[in-house]
């Protein structure tokens, strides 16, 4: 019998950021092959429900992605 947590792809870790009508979900999950990945999802409230979008960053790219996000956030703060 399969592990229910892996079948449902439950998060190993979850963060939620709310900003007005947008909610961001950061979920660390494990693929069927055992590779960890970060799924960043955005949920926007619209007149007739919600609009969703997601990106996936796999373990081998996490450091480069985190570095790029940090640089972009620093640049955004300087120009604000």
TAJOBEL-V860340 format. One record per residue. N is the residue number from 0. OMEGA is omega in whole degrees, -180 to 180 (* if undefined). NEAR is the number of other ideal C-beta (glycine too) atoms within 8 Angstrom. Layout:
N&OMEGA&NEAR, N&OMEGA&NEAR
This chain:
0&-178&1, 1&176&5, 2&-177&5, 3&-179&6, 4&-180&6, 5&178&10, 6&-180&7, 7&-176&6, 8&178&6, 9&-179&7, 10&172&7, 11&176&7, 12&-178&6, 13&172&8, 14&179&6, 15&178&8, 16&179&7, 17&179&7, 18&-178&6, 19&-178&4, 20&179&4, 21&174&10, 22&177&9, 23&178&12, 24&176&12, 25&-175&11, 26&172&10, 27&-178&10, 28&178&12, 29&179&9, 30&178&8, 31&179&4, 32&178&4, 33&179&5, 34&177&8, 35&176&10, 36&177&12, 37&175&12, 38&177&12, 39&-178&10, 40&177&10, 41&176&11, 42&179&11, 43&177&9, 44&178&7, 45&-180&7, 46&-177&2, 47&177&3, 48&-176&5, 49&175&7, 50&-176&7, 51&170&8, 52&-177&6, 53&168&8, 54&-179&6, 55&177&7, 56&-177&10, 57&-172&9, 58&-176&7, 59&-179&4, 60&-173&8, 61&-178&10, 62&180&6, 63&179&7, 64&-179&10, 65&178&8, 66&180&8, 67&179&8, 68&179&8, 69&179&8, 70&180&8, 71&179&8, 72&177&8, 73&179&8, 74&-180&8, 75&180&8, 76&-179&7, 77&-177&6, 78&-178&5, 79&*&4
